[in-house]
C-alpha cells in the first residue's frame, strides 16, 4: 500500500512539473510574439553592416573596406548599428521561419490567432519577392561581402528560396485553400527564380541566378 502511495505521488509530481514547464514555455513564446509585434517583425542581422548609411561611402566600394565594415559591425562587442545608420529590417528568411512556427503553434494549441499570423507572414513574403526573376524567389535584405564574392541586396539565393519554399508547402498543407495567388507565386519547383535546376553539392556551394561559386570541395 505504501509503495502504491509513493508511486502515485511521484506520478503527480512528474505531471505537475510537466504542466509547469509547459506553462513556462507558453509564456516565453507569448512574450517573444509580443516583442516581435511591437517591433513590427524587424531587427538587426549579424551581417547587415553594409547597411550602415553614414559610413558606407567611406568603403569606396572596395572589397577589402566593405569586408572591414561588415566584420567590424559584426564583431564589435557593442551594438553600434544605430550610430552607423543601420535600420532594423524584416528578413525574408526570418519571416519564412516565423510562418512555419506560427503554423505549428496553431496545430499544438488550436488558437486561431497563430494561424492568422502565419497567413499574414506568407502574404508578406508573396509581396516581397525578389523582382525581375522567372519565379518566386528571395534573398538578403542587405549587401553581403565575403573574401571571394559580393552579393547585392535582394539577389535571390537557393538557401533563402528553398527555406521559404518549405514555409509555403507547410502553409498549403495547413490551410487547405485553393488560393490562386499563393499557388501562382510559390510553385515549388527545382527551377526557382532562375537558379540552377540541378544542383550537386560538393563542399560549400552558393547558387544565385548569376553564379555558382564553390568555396571548398571534397572528393
Secondary structure, 3 states (H helix, E strand, C coil): CHHHHHHHHHHHHHHHHHHHHHHHHHHHHHHHHHHHHHCCCCECCCCCHHHCCCCHHHHCCCHHHHHHHHHHHHHCCCCCHHHHCCCCECCHHHHHHHHHHHHHHHHHHCCHHHHHHHHHHHHHHHHCCCCCCCCCCCECCCCEECCCCEECCCCEEHHHHHHHHHHHHHHHHHHCCCCHHHHHHCCCCCCCCCCCCCCCCCCEEEEECCEEEEEECCC
